[in-house]
Amino acid sequence: MGAQTPTPGGTSPEPAASGGPSTPGGYGTRVFRPEQLGEDERIDLGALTYDDTTLARLRALGAGPGWHCLELGAGTGSVARRLLRDAGVSSVLAVDRDVRFLAARPEPGLTTLEADIADPAFGTAGDGFPEVGPGRFHLVHARFVLMHLPARQRVISRLAELLVPGGVLVLGDAIDLTGATTPKTAYGRTMAAMWQGLRDTIGTDVSWTPRYPELLSAAGLVSVASDVHVPPLVPGSPISRFWAETWERSRPAMTATDLVDDAVVDEAVRFLDSPDCAALSPGMITAWGRRREEPGGPPA
């Protein structure tokens, strides 16, 4: 996907899909199915890698007592539980298309909702989603969610409407800092095949994620900023194990690209656990913005 030129008036057109499947947004159905053995463990490896960074950012933005939070694509619920335990927020509504992992790990103050945030009715407080409506949350957070969805600008605009005045929308997603400069090693070829295979099968696209600040601003949010965290790719680390598990689950999609075969993927997996491992992992971009406060009053 190429960069889009802002339209007159400062807003940006919807990032267009490129090379995606006929029915994008298929995370959890065609790939990364929750019923697949060990999928919760794979998700938790990502949590071990990124949760400390995410929680530090959420707390720095004010998450704490009195806050009512919405956690989207909650997975196994690690961020939701830490918001309650570590930040002391008042409540978290955790949303996922499949809540089996959330239901298996209950927590006081945590409620769950099985829903697809790509559903146009989500966030309207209408039939089926009475818990989620405009102006209800001090924090709306989604991590590694929008990269798998179509119509991202429309989703971001809808999520911004869920905030109380002064509330904050925080979005995190993968960012690939290597791109065309990735060495043609087994690791580099396998990583490229993963991104291509996921785009072909479920619509995943990380090429647009550096535009997050622009998209948040276009949604009417203020005090917009972002940062990038790149975890060290160390043999035996959670992130190395996460990529190995991710490649195993997406291997059919990867080999279908003709960029790699099984032997190349196997070599890349061995590389991750080798003392000779020397490569850059994809990182996580986190971007945030606040809903304008109403004149004369603090956040609700």
N, C-alpha and C positions, 0 to 999 in steps of 0.2 A: 504494500500500500504506500503510495506516495504521499508526501505532505500536502495538506489542503491549504489553499489560500483563503484567509479570512474574508468573509463577505462584507459589503458596506454596512456600517453600523457596529462593527466590532464582533459580531457573532461568527461562528464557524460552521461550515456544513458538516453533516454527519459523516464520520470516517466511513468510507465505502469498503465493503468486503471485496477481497480479491483472491480468486482462486479457491474459495471456500466450497463446502459441500452444498447440496441443494437444500438441506435443512440444518443450518448451523445451530450451535448452542447445544450440542449433544453430549456434553461432559456428563459422565455417570451412566450413559446408556451404551454408546459404542465403544468407549474407552473409559477406564477408571471406574468400573462398576462397583458400587458399594458392597454387593454380595460376594465379590471376588475375595478369596481368602487372603488376609494380610493387608487389605486396602486401608484399614484404620491405622495399621502400623506404618504404612507408607506416609499417610497424612501426618502422623505424629513425628516422623523424622523431619518433615518440613517445619513443624511447630518447634522442635528442638533447635532448629537453625534460626528461625526468625522471630519467635515470640518475645524474647528479651528486647529486641530492637523495636518491635511493634508496641509493646507495653510502655517502653520508655517514651515513645512519641505520644501515645494517647494520654499518658499522665502529664507530659509537658504541655499538652493542649488543654489541660484542665480536668480530665476525667477523674471523678472522685465522688464523695458523698453528695447525695441529692440528685445525681445524674441518672437519667433513664436512657438506656443504650439499645441500639439495634445492631446486631451482629449478623451480617449476611454471608451466605456460603460458609456456615459456621463449622462444617466438618465434624471433628471430634469434640469441639467446644473448648479447646484449650485457651483461646483468647477470651471467650465469654467468661469462663471460670476465673481467669486471672483478673479480669476487670472487677469481679465481685470480691475475690479474696485479697488481691494486692492493692487495687485502687479504691476499693470500698464503695463502688457505685451502688445505687439503690436497687436497680433492676437491669436485667439484660434479656431481651427477646432475641433468641437465636433462630435464624431461618436457614433452612436447607431444603433441597429438593428431596432428600431422603434423610430422615432424622434418627435412624437407628443407632448411630454412634452417640448422638446427643442423649437419647433416651436411656442408653446404657450407663450414662455417667451423670446422674442428676445432681443438682447443686441448689441450695437455698437461694432464692432470688432469680433463678434461671427458668425461663419458660421457653418452649419450643414451638415452632410453626413450620409445618411442611408446606413449602410453596416454591414457586419458580419466579424469581424477581424479574424475569423477562416477560412474564404475563402482563399485558397492558393494564389489567385490573389491580395489580399489586401496587400498594401505596395510596389507594383511593379510599380506603376504609369502607369499601363496598362489600357486596355479598362475597363471602368466602375469606375476606381479609379484614374483619372488623378491628383487629388488634393494631393494624398498620394504617395510619392516616396522616394527613398533613399536620405539621406543627406539634408533633408528639415527643420528639427525641432530642436530647442534648448532644448525643453522638450517634452517627450512623457510620459504620465501618464495614468495608468489604476488602478482603485480601485474596488475590489470585482467583478472582471471580469474573470481572468484566472482560479480561483477556479472552475468555471462552464464549462471550455473548455477542450477538449482533446488536445493532441499534444502540450503540454505547452512549452517544450523546443524549438520546432520549431517556435512557435509564438514569444517567447522571442528573439530568434536570429533574426527574421525578424524585430521586433520592434527596436532592437538595430541598425539595418542598416538605419533606418529612421533619425537618429540623425546627426546633423552637428558635425564636430570634436569639442570635448569638451562639447557637449550636454549631457544631462542626461536623463536616463530612470528610472522612479520611478514606482514601483509596490506595491500595497497594497492589502492584502487579509485577510480573517479570519484566526485566529489561535486559536485552542482549547487547553487551558492550563490545562484542567481537565482530559480529556480522561477517562482512566479506573478508576481513583480515584474519579470520580463524585459520590457523595452519591446517593443511590437509592431512592431519594425523587421523588415526582411527577415532580419537576423542572428538576432534573437530568435525569430522564427517558425520559421526553419530549424532552430535548435538544438532547439526544442520538438518539431518534427516528427521529428527524428532519434531522440530518446529514445522517442517514441511508436512510431515505425516499427520500431525495434529490439525494443521490448517485444512488439509484435504478431507479429513474424516469428521471433525467436530467444529471446525471454524475458528480454532484458536489462532490468534494473531497478536504478536507482541510488537509489531513494527510501529504501532501508533502510540504506545505507552509514554514515550517522551513528551507527548502533547498534553499530558494530564493537566498541567497548570492552565493552559489555554482553555481546555474543555471545562474545567471548574469555574474559571472566570466567565465563560460564555453562559454558564448556568446561573449567573447572578451572584456568585459567592465572592466574598472579599477576604483580604488578608491571606491570599493564596500563596502557598510556598510548597517546596518539595525537597526531598533528599534521596540519595541512592545508597544502598548497603549491598556490598558484594562479599559474601562469606568466603573465607579461605577454603580452597579445595585441598583438603588434607586427607591422606589415606585413612580410612576407618572413621571419618567424621560423619555426623548425621547428614550433611549435605551430599557427601560422596555416596553414602548408602541410599539417599533419596533418589539421586539420579539413576543409580543402578536399578532400583526398584521401578522407577518410572519408565525406563527403557524396556524392562521386561514386560510391563503391561501394555506398552504402546509399540512393541516390536513388530507386529503384523502391519501396522500403519507405516512404520519406518521403512521396512524392507519393501513395501509396495511402491515407495517413491523411486526405487532403483538407484538411490544415492548410496545405499549400503546393502550388504547382505548379512546373514547371521554371523559369519566369521568376523566381520568388521565390528559388529556390535559386541561380540564376545571379547574381542581384543580391547575395546574401549572400556568394558566393565573391569577387565583385569588391570588396565592402566589406572583406574580410580583407586585401586587398592595396592598400587605398587609404590615403592620408595622413589621411583623415577617420575612419579606424577608431578607435572609442572604445567598447569593450565589455569585459565580464568573461568570461573563459574559464571553463568548468568546471575545477575543481581536482582534486587527488589527496589523498584521506585515506589516511594510513598509520597502522595500529594494530598494537600488538605486545603480547605477553605471554609469560611464561616458565613452563616446567613446574617444579613445585616440586622443589627439590633433596632428595635422600634424606638423612635424618639422618646427620650425621657425615662427609659426603663432598662434594667439589667436583663439578662437572659431569664426566661420563665423557669 
